[in-house]
Amino acid sequence: MIYRKFQDIQLSGLGLGMMRLPVLGGNDGAVDEAAAAKMIDYAYKNGINYFDTAWGYHDGNSELVAGKYLSAYPWESYCLACIFHGIT
């Protein structure tokens, strides 16, 4: 894995974006948590330490899934970016 220095941490050159997690029955709000957990675990164990999510992804469930499954790892070992899409 290639890492790049960002401020005082080394971030993986590849990140896992959670805008398109697997879903159940074609329902974008129903994340297939078992499949998503495997994806997150695989990414983490293969050196990815940058994860990206936002409230609007999967009807707000992307952030919940990210928090639930990334909590298995030490919080200081990864970076979780949560994008805010403001309403104007």
C-alpha angles and dihedrals in degrees: 000000000000115000129197128201113246113180102308100339138074112237125194115252087232123054135189112243114201100201093103107037118159112275137201121249094348091293107137091204094054106077115198093235096189092056092041091051090054091050093050092046092048092049093048095046090050095055105271110138100164118084127177130200141148137202093249096056113104093355091299095311097106091073091047093051092045092052094044097052101032089055087076088074130062106274092226091059097070143031120233115196115199112193119213116212103198123211115234 
